[in-house]
Amino acid sequence: MEGKQVLLTGGAGGLGLGVTPAVVRQGAKVTIPYRNEASIERLKQQLSPSEFESIRFVSVDLSKESAIAQLVEDMGRVDVLIHLVGGFSMGQLIDYSYEDWKKDFQLNLDTTFLVCKHSLRSMINSGYGRIVTVGSKGAVQPMGGLASYCASKAGVVALTQAIAEEVKDYDNITANCVLPSIIDTPTNREAMGSDQADQWIKPESLAAGICYLASEAAKDVRGATLPVYGQL
């Protein structure tokens, strides 16, 4: 990704702690939208001073289409979109509120739609692009107690594959999705404990697959769903 303009959403989050260093060290010019200043400080600990200084941080609400459109315009072009933003909450369907259901879809699926829409327009204008989204093992093997998460992540997979179909006539624009099982992040340890954390996917491991799909080498990989399940 040497010299590529990369929009890395969620780059300061739990998964971003593994992905962002990998992307920066490939020579990419990285822009990270953020909402929480504390997350930037946490990311700073994972990078050398020069690596950290090379990142452009922009305060953006990814639920606002106008804000995303402005972010992409300000970048000039987006060569690579790596969309890490997402999250989960648990609950039996009969007790799950409609408001929580909508929040899960907004966080996991709506943000994916918005950043893909505006990044893809830039990619089509330039004739080059890589889109990498994050689905879930639960998107293809749904689990009880995680209905909204699994359904919204299944939507991310379907959206990514639909984008791949839409751009199949473009020689150098691709869209692919990784499907992790449980990722070993501080948030997941807090929510689920750490008894089986040694079987979870390390962010650095998932980063390797993401960086491949985001690279020039993955030109002929289109609409793929890459399972990264570890031992689960």
Summary of the structure (lengths in Angstrom):
residues: 232
radius of gyration: 16.7
end to end distance: 30.6
largest distance: 50.5
contacts: 774
relative contact order: 0.15
helix: 49%
strand: 17%
